[in-house]
Amino acid sequence: MDDEIKELLEKNLEATEQTLKLVKKIHRAHLWVQFFSLIKWGIIIAVSVFGFLQLQPYLNMILQTYGTIFETAQKIQGVIPN
């Protein structure tokens, strides 16, 4: 009976060691996924900010043009009686 228990304990130990190896690999892979996810979001945010900064002068120009057109339309409405 002791030999049987000893054999079962050894099999259990081997299975546990294999499980530990797999868990360590999974944990390491998860850390890499988190790292690259962080890098991905950093790139997305950086590109968004850079794009906004590059487009800002054009957006200001469009808004100024819209304001001028709106003012002109109001002046025309004031000159032409309904």
C-alpha positions as CSV (number, residue, x, y, z in Angstrom):
1,M,0.0,0.0,0.0
2,D,2.8,2.4,0.8
3,D,4.4,1.8,-2.7
4,E,1.0,2.6,-4.3
5,I,0.6,5.8,-2.4
6,K,4.2,6.8,-3.1
7,E,3.7,6.2,-6.8
8,L,0.5,8.3,-6.8
9,L,2.3,11.1,-5.0
10,E,5.1,11.0,-7.6
11,K,2.5,11.2,-10.4
12,N,0.8,14.0,-8.6
13,L,4.1,15.8,-8.2
14,E,4.9,15.5,-11.9
15,A,1.5,16.7,-12.9
16,T,1.8,19.7,-10.5
17,E,5.2,20.6,-11.9
18,Q,3.9,20.4,-15.5
19,T,0.9,22.6,-14.5
20,L,3.3,25.1,-12.8
21,K,5.3,25.3,-16.0
22,L,2.2,26.0,-18.1
23,V,0.9,28.6,-15.7
24,K,4.3,30.4,-15.8
25,K,4.2,30.4,-19.6
26,I,0.6,31.7,-19.6
27,H,1.5,34.4,-17.1
28,R,4.5,35.5,-19.1
29,A,2.4,35.6,-22.3
30,H,-0.2,37.7,-20.5
31,L,2.4,40.2,-19.4
32,W,3.6,40.6,-23.0
33,V,0.0,41.1,-24.1
34,Q,-0.5,43.8,-21.5
35,F,2.8,45.5,-22.5
36,F,2.0,45.5,-26.2
37,S,-1.6,46.7,-25.5
38,L,-0.1,49.6,-23.6
39,I,2.2,50.4,-26.5
40,K,-0.7,50.2,-28.9
41,W,-2.8,52.7,-26.9
42,G,0.2,55.0,-26.5
43,I,0.6,55.0,-30.3
44,I,-3.1,55.6,-30.9
45,I,-3.1,58.6,-28.5
46,A,0.1,60.0,-29.8
47,V,-1.1,59.8,-33.4
48,S,-4.4,61.4,-32.4
49,V,-2.8,64.3,-30.6
50,F,-0.3,64.8,-33.5
51,G,-3.1,64.8,-36.0
52,F,-5.1,67.3,-34.1
53,L,-2.2,69.6,-33.7
54,Q,-1.5,69.3,-37.5
55,L,-5.2,70.0,-38.4
56,Q,-5.7,72.8,-35.9
57,P,-4.6,75.7,-38.2
58,Y,-6.9,74.4,-41.0
59,L,-9.8,74.0,-38.5
60,N,-9.2,77.6,-37.3
61,M,-9.2,78.9,-40.9
62,I,-12.5,77.0,-41.7
63,L,-14.1,78.4,-38.5
64,Q,-13.0,82.0,-39.4
65,T,-14.4,81.5,-43.0
66,Y,-17.7,80.2,-41.5
67,G,-17.8,83.2,-39.2
68,T,-17.2,85.6,-42.0
69,I,-19.9,84.0,-44.2
70,F,-22.3,84.1,-41.3
71,E,-21.7,87.8,-40.6
72,T,-22.1,88.6,-44.3
73,A,-25.4,86.7,-44.4
74,Q,-26.6,88.7,-41.3
75,K,-25.6,92.0,-43.0
76,I,-27.4,91.0,-46.2
77,Q,-30.6,90.1,-44.2
78,G,-30.4,93.5,-42.5
79,V,-30.1,95.4,-45.8
80,I,-32.8,93.5,-47.6
81,P,-36.3,94.1,-46.0
82,N,-38.6,91.2,-45.8
